[in-house]
């Protein structure tokens, strides 16, 4: 037995039913409990404390007009405080309690978010795509955290696994960017507060985005860079009329905005404006920030 096993043995010994036998077609066998992901088992010190110390005062909570009610109310609030301290939560964090376990907590959370629709009203409910939420779950979720989301108004995306059997981060990133279309030039940072992974990466990315947002490009540099690109890939003709862009300047806006001066600005269509935006992002590194393109009369 390893030192770690020796340490936890004192807790294992207190699990009610840890040495339980039962009769099988193959004789008397020891019960092996393997559903720890979904449910725990009764722990003797907790059950004895509930029975001996709290049991005699069991009553409805949310009242202090009686000894038993006050005891249960205070115990309930202190239990919540203990849990929040244990997970390092503060007053801004919400603790959802539910008597029927994690499945009940998830269902309550879905109702709080307003994602649950009564079964008898579902066929009369139509949610516009632009406000329909998207829920990402992994292939490793317990069924209560997967099938229940399918019963909400949300679109559910199951992120596949990689070759090692864990969550495919590359696939996850592609799904996120798919939902952001046509604005796909957004930084995505996967981090873990629990494991303190990539926290500084998130800060560095935020600083870089801020610098990109406040970046100013000289007019001469803009024209020297963009006009050859425009000359190589000109705006499509409109009814035989040639569209010519002769001058570019950055506008004094809170985010990068640029005015392209043309002879026929009204005929420059959205696809070409997106082309100009993409070229600006590529040439001047506006990764992670909005870029607005205006076509104005020369």
SEBA-41115 format. One line per 10 residues: their letters; for each residue z, x negated, y of N, C-alpha, C. Coordinates in steps of 0.02 Angstrom, whole numbers, plus 50000, padded with zeros to 5 digits. Atoms other than C-alpha are relative to their C-alpha. Layout:
a) Z,X,Y,Z,X,Y,Z,X,Y  ... $
//
This chain:
xxxxxxxxxx) 50000,49958,49940,50000,50000,50000,50000,49956,50062  50005,50039,49939,49950,49931,50169,50058,50017,50048  49946,49988,49951,50070,49917,50316,49988,50066,50038  50016,49937,49965,49979,50062,50401,50018,50059,49956  49983,49946,50047,49999,50171,50246,50076,50006,49994  49927,49998,50004,50183,50123,50235,50030,50035,50061  49974,49969,49939,50210,50176,50415,49991,50076,49998  50014,49928,50000,50128,50347,50393,50029,50036,49940  49972,49969,50059,50210,50378,50225,50060,50045,50017  49943,49960,49980,50367,50442,50313,49979,50068,50027 $
xxxxxxxxxx) 50025,49936,49976,50261,50578,50392,49967,50040,49944  50032,49966,50057,50161,50617,50236,50052,50033,49955  49948,49973,50043,50321,50645,50140,50027,50067,50026  49972,49939,49970,50368,50785,50262,49949,50058,50001  50050,49946,50002,50205,50884,50237,50018,50047,49943  49983,49951,50051,50247,51044,50145,49941,50009,49952  50053,49994,50051,50147,51047,49983,49964,49935,49986  50034,50064,50010,50102,50862,49985,49997,49981,49926  49999,50016,50072,50150,50849,49799,49991,50063,49958  50007,49936,50035,50101,51026,49750,49951,49994,49941 $
xxxxxxxxxx) 50044,49995,50058,50028,51054,49576,49975,50072,49994  50024,49933,50014,49923,51201,49520,49962,49999,49933  50030,49994,50066,49849,51266,49357,49925,50007,50008  50073,49998,49999,49663,51235,49329,49975,50008,49929  50027,49998,50068,49546,51260,49180,50005,49933,49963  49994,50067,50030,49572,51073,49152,50072,49978,49995  49929,50016,50004,49760,51083,49149,50034,49997,50067  49961,50006,49938,49894,51049,49279,49973,49943,50042  50029,50050,49956,49819,50958,49428,50038,49999,50067  49969,50006,49934,49885,50894,49593,49952,50026,50053 $
xxxxxxxxxx) 50040,49972,49946,49824,50988,49745,49983,49946,50052  50024,50049,49949,49720,50879,49863,49970,50040,50057  50022,49962,49941,49698,50952,50037,49951,49956,50040  50051,50041,49966,49537,50893,50123,49969,50035,50060  50029,49962,49945,49509,51018,50264,50036,49985,50066  49962,50018,49940,49601,50922,50401,49961,50010,50064  50042,49989,49940,49454,50940,50520,50011,50070,50028  49994,49930,49978,49478,51129,50526,50072,50021,50011  49931,49976,49996,49663,51156,50495,50048,49947,49974  49948,50045,50025,49823,51058,50474,50041,50036,49947 $
xxxxxxxxxx) 49955,49968,50049,49964,51095,50353,50070,50004,50031  49933,49992,49974,50143,51145,50378,50038,49934,49996  49961,50062,49996,50254,51000,50433,50073,50019,50004  49932,49975,50010,50434,51020,50377,50045,49995,50062  49956,50003,49941,50525,50955,50534,49983,50052,50053  50020,49949,49951,50424,51071,50645,50019,50070,49976  49984,49933,50026,50446,51222,50531,50075,50012,50001  49927,49992,49999,50633,51191,50518,50026,50010,50071  49979,49992,49931,50650,51175,50706,49983,50071,50025  50019,49932,49981,50553,51337,50732,50046,50052,49969 $
xxxxxxxxxx) 49958,49951,50036,50657,51427,50602,50072,50000,50025  49928,50005,49985,50829,51363,50649,50017,50004,50074  49984,50003,49929,50819,51337,50837,49965,50053,50043  50036,49951,49961,50685,51454,50902,50000,50069,49968  50002,49937,50036,50683,51587,50768,50052,50051,50023  49949,49951,49980,50849,51667,50820,49988,50029,50070  50012,49976,49932,50783,51689,50999,49930,50030,50009  50069,49975,49994,50608,51753,50958,49999,50066,50038  50009,49940,49960,50554,51882,51086,49935,49993,50040  50059,50002,49958,50413,51924,51204,50011,49951,50058 $
xxxxxxxxxx) 49994,50047,49945,50377,51792,51336,49986,50035,50067  50016,49976,49933,50344,51812,51524,50055,50046,50028  49945,49962,49972,50514,51885,51559,50063,49957,49999  49936,50035,49999,50683,51816,51608,50058,50049,50009  49948,49948,49993,50779,51980,51607,50047,50003,49940  49956,50003,50059,50855,51940,51437,50005,49928,49978  49990,50069,50024,50921,51784,51354,49943,49979,49954  50053,50018,50046,50792,51789,51215,49932,49993,50036  50063,50004,49963,50647,51823,51334,49996,49937,50043  49999,50060,49958,50700,51684,51452,49992,49937,49957 $
xxxxxxxxxx) 50005,50058,50044,50720,51562,51307,49928,49989,49977  50069,50005,50024,50545,51599,51240,49952,49981,50058  50043,50016,49943,50466,51592,51414,50006,49926,50018  49989,50070,49983,50545,51424,51454,49973,49953,49946  50026,50041,50055,50501,51356,51281,49924,49997,50001  50074,49998,49997,50320,51412,51301,49974,49954,50055  50022,50043,49945,50301,51326,51470,50013,49927,49986  49984,50070,50016,50387,51168,51410,49953,49973,49946  50047,50021,50051,50274,51162,51257,49933,49982,50031  50063,50015,49966,50122,51168,51370,50005,49934,50039 $
xxxxxxxxxx) 49990,50063,49963,50195,51029,51478,50000,49940,49954  49998,50055,50048,50227,50921,51326,49929,49982,49978  50069,50012,50022,50047,50942,51267,49960,49965,50055  50038,50029,49944,49977,50902,51440,50021,49928,50013  49977,50069,49991,50085,50747,51455,49972,49956,49944  50023,50038,50058,50030,50692,51282,49927,49979,50008  50072,50015,49992,49844,50699,51329,49985,49975,50071  50007,50027,49933,49876,50631,51505,49963,50048,50047  50030,49949,49956,49821,50795,51589,50044,50009,50061  49962,49988,49939,49873,50844,51765,49994,50073,50021 $
xxxxxxxxxx) 50000,49931,49977,49887,51001,51870,49929,50028,50008  50069,49977,49992,49697,51008,51890,49967,50015,49933  50027,49987,50066,49671,51019,51701,50027,50065,49973  49981,49935,50028,49675,51184,51609,50010,49993,49925  49984,50000,50071,49757,51201,51439,49991,50071,49973  50013,49934,50030,49689,51347,51335,50037,50005,49935  49962,49990,50062,49809,51410,51203,49975,50063,49965  50025,49944,50039,49760,51528,51064,50035,49999,49932  49960,49997,50061,49860,51587,50914,49961,49992,49936  50038,50001,50062,49716,51587,50790,49962,49935,49988 $
xxxxxxxxxx) 50030,50065,50013,49668,51403,50800,49940,49985,50043  50055,50025,49958,49517,51309,50867,49944,50050,50007  50052,49949,49995,49394,51448,50826,50016,50050,50055  49979,49953,49949,49495,51566,50935,49996,49969,50070  50003,50034,49935,49505,51436,51075,49928,49998,50025  50071,50004,49981,49315,51413,51075,49975,50069,50023  50021,49932,49981,49288,51602,51079,50029,50020,50067  49969,49984,49935,49411,51620,51223,49965,49961,50056  50035,50041,49950,49326,51477,51316,49933,50029,50017  50065,49969,49989,49158,51562,51294,50006,50063,50042 $
xxxxxxxxxx) 49989,49940,49959,49228,51724,51366,50018,49981,50071  49982,50023,49933,49304,51629,51513,49937,49980,50039  50062,50021,49968,49132,51554,51549,49952,50058,50013  50044,49942,49990,49056,51728,51544,49938,49998,49957  50059,50008,50043,48939,51684,51400,49998,50050,49942  49997,49953,50055,48993,51819,51278,49975,50068,50022  50025,49933,49987,48899,51983,51273,50016,50043,49940  49983,49955,50055,48958,52131,51171,49939,50013,49956  50054,49992,50048,48854,52154,51014,49958,50063,50014  50036,49938,49989,48809,52334,51058,49960,50001,50065 $
xxxxxxxxxx) 50036,50005,49937,48742,52278,51228,49948,49944,50000  50042,50059,50001,48646,52123,51174,49926,50018,50009  50071,49983,49995,48477,52211,51156,49980,50024,50069  50015,49977,49932,48492,52275,51334,50011,49944,50052  49984,50055,49955,48535,52105,51407,49944,49949,50000  50051,50051,49992,48400,51989,51473,50022,49951,50054  49977,50052,49954,48451,51825,51554,49941,49959,50023  50056,50042,49975,48324,51738,51668,50009,49927,49978  49998,50069,50025,48280,51564,51604,50032,49952,50049  49975,50047,49950,48326,51481,51769,50076,49999,50006 $
xxxxxxxxxx) 49927,49999,49997,48509,51532,51753,50032,49999,49931  49973,50000,50069,48526,51527,51564,50029,49931,49985  49970,50065,50013,48649,51389,51516,49974,49970,49935  50020,50036,50060,48611,51257,51385,50062,49965,49971  49942,50030,50034,48742,51200,51259,49974,49950,49949  50019,50052,50048,48720,51036,51166,50057,49992,49949  49951,50013,50053,48810,51018,50999,49969,49948,49953  50025,50051,50046,48798,50881,50870,49995,50029,49930  50007,49979,50070,48755,50893,50686,50066,49995,49964  49936,50011,50034,48936,50846,50647,50053,50053,50019 $
xxxxxxxxxx) 49951,49951,49978,49018,50998,50729,50026,50042,49942  49975,49948,50045,49131,51114,50632,49962,50064,50014  50042,49940,49991,49042,51280,50605,50025,50045,50056  49973,49957,49947,49159,51367,50728,49977,49977,50069  50025,50026,49936,49092,51254,50866,49924,49995,50000  50073,49999,50001,48911,51286,50820,49974,50071,49996  50026,49932,50009,48878,51460,50754,50024,50047,50056  49975,49955,49948,48988,51542,50887,49960,49994,50065  50042,50008,49941,48880,51468,51026,49934,50036,49993  50062,49964,50012,48727,51545,50945,50007,50074,50015 $
xxxxxxxxxx) 49988,49929,49986,48808,51714,50975,50011,50013,50074  49994,49992,49927,48817,51684,51164,49931,50007,50031  50063,49995,49964,48683,51701,51297,49968,49932,50012  50024,50068,49987,48660,51512,51301,49945,49980,49950  50046,50034,50046,48517,51411,51226,50038,49942,49969  49962,50051,50036,48592,51298,51093,49953,49947,49973  50040,50056,50024,48519,51126,51057,50044,49957,49955  49963,50042,50047,48579,51032,50903,49971,49930,50003  50024,50069,49995,48565,50845,50935,49999,49969,49930  50005,50027,50069,48503,50759,50775,50037,49934,49993 $
xxxxxxxxxx) 49966,50063,50014,48578,50607,50693,49950,49942,50000  50042,50059,50007,48513,50430,50690,50004,49974,49928  50002,50027,50069,48488,50318,50538,50070,49986,49973  49932,50014,50023,48675,50278,50533,50040,50065,49988  49965,49936,50011,48720,50464,50526,50040,50023,50060  49964,49980,49939,48797,50468,50701,49951,50034,50049  50042,49965,49951,48732,50558,50855,49946,49954,50027  50055,50039,49973,48562,50497,50911,50001,50005,50076  49996,50001,49927,48590,50447,51092,49931,50005,50031  50068,49997,49974,48403,50423,51119,49973,50071,50000 $
xxxxxxxxxx) 50022,49931,50004,48366,50600,51061,50038,50043,50051  49959,49963,49952,48510,50667,51167,49973,49991,50071  50026,50014,49933,48441,50582,51322,49932,50035,50011  50064,49966,49994,48267,50652,51288,50009,50075,50010  49987,49929,49992,48337,50828,51272,50025,50015,50071  49974,49989,49932,48431,50811,51437,49944,49996,50051  50056,50007,49953,48277,50749,51528,49950,50057,49994  50044,49943,50010,48176,50889,51451,50024,50060,50041  49973,49944,49963,48292,51014,51531,49996,49989,50076  50003,50016,49928,48278,50925,51700,49929,50002,50027 $
xxxxxxxxxx) 50070,50001,49977,48088,50935,51707,49989,50051,50056  50041,50061,49996,47993,50909,51817,50036,49940,50030  49963,50055,49968,48132,50800,51891,50031,49957,49945  49977,50040,50057,48145,50673,51751,50026,49932,50020  49978,50066,49978,48183,50519,51856,50073,50001,50021  49928,49995,49987,48370,50541,51842,50038,49952,49955  49961,50046,50043,48497,50413,51780,50047,50039,49954  49955,49970,50049,48593,50461,51624,50044,49946,49972  49952,50049,50025,48750,50367,51577,50047,50035,49951  49953,49974,50049,48846,50405,51418,50062,49956,50001 $
xxxxxxxxxx) 49938,50040,49997,49027,50353,51435,50056,50037,49965  49942,49973,50033,49194,50381,51353,50063,49979,50038  49937,50014,49967,49354,50395,51452,50053,49981,49948  49952,50013,50053,49451,50395,51289,49997,49928,49977  50008,50069,50024,49379,50229,51232,49985,49951,50055  50013,50042,49941,49351,50162,51409,49934,49963,49993  50066,50029,50009,49168,50132,51372,49953,50022,50056  50053,49989,49949,49035,50116,51509,50025,50036,50062  49973,49969,49939,49151,50180,51646,49973,49963,50061  50025,50040,49944,49101,50036,51760,49924,50009,50008 $
xxxxxxxxxx) 50072,49988,49997,48919,50069,51714,49986,50062,50042  50010,49939,49961,48936,50244,51787,50010,49987,50074  49987,50017,49930,49009,50173,51948,49942,49959,50028  50056,50041,49978,48873,50042,51959,49937,50042,50012  50058,49956,49993,48740,50176,51933,50006,50043,50062  49989,49959,49941,48817,50286,52068,49987,49960,50064  50012,50043,49941,48815,50140,52191,49926,49988,50009  50072,50013,49996,48634,50102,52149,49962,50061,50025  50032,49937,49977,48584,50285,52174,50012,50009,50075  49985,49993,49928,48672,50286,52343,49957,49952,50040 $
xxxxxxxxxx) 50042,50049,49965,48580,50128,52395,49927,50022,50002  50069,49975,50001,48414,50204,52340,49991,50058,50048  50004,49941,49957,48452,50363,52436,49996,49980,50074  49998,50021,49929,48484,50269,52599,49949,49946,50017  50049,50054,49990,48341,50146,52578,49948,50019,50053  50051,49991,49949,48222,50127,52725,49943,49950,49989  50059,50043,50012,48045,50059,52703,49962,49993,50066  50038,50013,49939,47953,49978,52847,49932,50035,49996  50064,49965,49998,47798,50073,52902,49943,49955,49978  50053,50047,50020,47689,49919,52882,50000,49989,49925 $
xxxxxxxxxx) 49995,50010,50072,47753,49891,52705,49976,50061,49962  50022,49938,50031,47724,50073,52662,49923,50003,49998  50072,49995,49996,47544,50069,52721,49965,49946,49960  50031,50055,50038,47504,49899,52645,50004,50013,49925  49990,49987,50072,47570,49960,52476,49963,50063,49977  50024,49935,50023,47517,50142,52468,49926,50014,50014  50069,49985,49984,47347,50146,52554,49950,49974,49948  50045,50022,50053,47261,50036,52422,50004,50044,49938  49992,49955,50057,47333,50150,52287,49963,50065,50013  50034,49938,49982,47269,50303,52378,49924,49991,50000 $
xxxxxxxxxx) 50071,50014,50000,47099,50222,52402,49972,49997,49929  50021,50005,50070,47090,50187,52216,50000,50068,49966  49994,49933,50029,47147,50363,52169,50005,50050,50058  50002,49956,49942,47094,50477,52310,50016,50072,49981  49990,49928,50014,47140,50662,52326,49935,50032,49977  50061,49967,50023,47016,50774,52234,49965,50036,50058  50039,49964,49950,46876,50847,52340,50015,50075,49997  49991,49927,49998,46892,51027,52395,49937,50031,50030  50063,49969,49980,46727,51123,52402,49955,49950,50036  50045,50051,49974,46633,50963,52434,50028,49962,50059 $
xxxxxxxxxx) 49971,50033,49942,46750,50906,52572,50045,49942,49977  49960,50058,50017,46827,50732,52562,50066,50001,50039  49934,50003,49968,47013,50716,52597,50019,49927,50008  49984,50070,49986,47063,50553,52679,50070,49994,50029  49932,50015,49975,47241,50489,52702,49997,49932,50034  50008,50061,49960,47249,50358,52839,50065,49966,50020  49938,50028,49972,47432,50333,52883,50060,50031,49965  49939,49977,50034,47606,50345,52805,50060,49974,50039  49938,50022,49968,47779,50338,52880,50059,50036,49967  49939,49969,50027,47957,50372,52821,50034,50041,50055 $
xxxxxxxxxx) 49969,49955,49952,48048,50515,52906,50075,49989,50003  49927,50011,49993,48228,50508,52973,50040,50058,49969  49965,49946,50036,48303,50623,52840,50056,49970,49958  49943,50026,50040,48463,50609,52735,49978,49970,49933  50025,50030,50062,48358,50568,52580,49928,49977,50013  50067,50027,49988,48189,50478,52563,49947,50055,50007  50054,49953,49986,48053,50585,52642,49945,49962,50036  50057,50038,49974,47879,50527,52687,49945,50049,50024  50056,49961,49974,47738,50597,52793,49936,49961,49989  50066,50027,50011,47559,50564,52738,49952,50038,50046 $
xxxxxxxxxx) 50044,49968,49952,47435,50598,52877,49928,50000,49974  50067,49992,50029,47267,50667,52819,49957,50043,50046  50046,49959,49959,47113,50746,52894,50001,50073,49980  49999,49931,50025,47129,50902,52784,50063,50011,49957  49938,49996,50038,47312,50917,52735,50007,50064,49959  49993,49936,50034,47296,51100,52683,49968,50000,49931  50035,50002,50064,47185,51050,52536,50031,49951,49950  49965,50044,50047,47305,50924,52459,50046,50042,49957  49964,49956,50046,47373,51012,52306,50063,49966,49973  49935,50023,50025,47542,50995,52221,49995,49943,49950 $
xxxxxxxxxx) 50006,50057,50048,47483,50883,52076,49991,49933,50035  50010,50064,49966,47424,50750,52199,50062,49980,50039  49938,50016,49967,47586,50762,52297,50050,49969,49951  49956,50029,50052,47679,50728,52134,49977,49929,49983  50026,50067,50012,47564,50579,52106,50025,49952,50054  49975,50042,49945,47612,50510,52277,50074,49986,49992  49927,50009,50010,47796,50538,52240,50014,49949,49945  49990,50046,50056,47784,50447,52074,49982,49928,50020  50019,50067,49978,47696,50300,52156,50053,49971,50047  49946,50023,49956,47832,50290,52290,50060,49977,49958 $
xxxxxxxxxx) 49944,50019,50043,47965,50288,52155,49987,49934,49964  50017,50060,50037,47873,50155,52058,50000,49937,50044  50009,50058,49957,47836,50039,52204,50064,49980,50036  49942,50015,49957,48001,50054,52299,50067,50017,49966  49939,49989,50039,48128,50097,52162,50045,50054,50032  49959,49943,49978,48190,50269,52214,50029,50037,49940  49973,49970,50061,48264,50298,52042,50064,50039,50015  49939,49960,49996,48391,50438,52037,50009,50041,50063  49992,49963,49938,48361,50514,52209,49939,50045,50012  50058,49958,49985,48251,50656,52273,49954,49966,50050 $
xxxxxxxx) 50051,50027,49955,48090,50605,52360,49956,50058,50021  50040,49945,49973,48000,50727,52473,49937,49973,50033  50065,50021,49973,47816,50709,52517,49972,50057,50044  50032,49953,49954,47740,50797,52669,49930,49976,50015  50068,50015,49980,47553,50803,52704,49988,50032,50067  50007,49975,49932,47521,50820,52890,49931,49985,50029  50065,50009,49966,47371,50833,53004,49999,49934,50038  50007,50064,49967,47309,50664,53066,49991,50009,50075 $
//
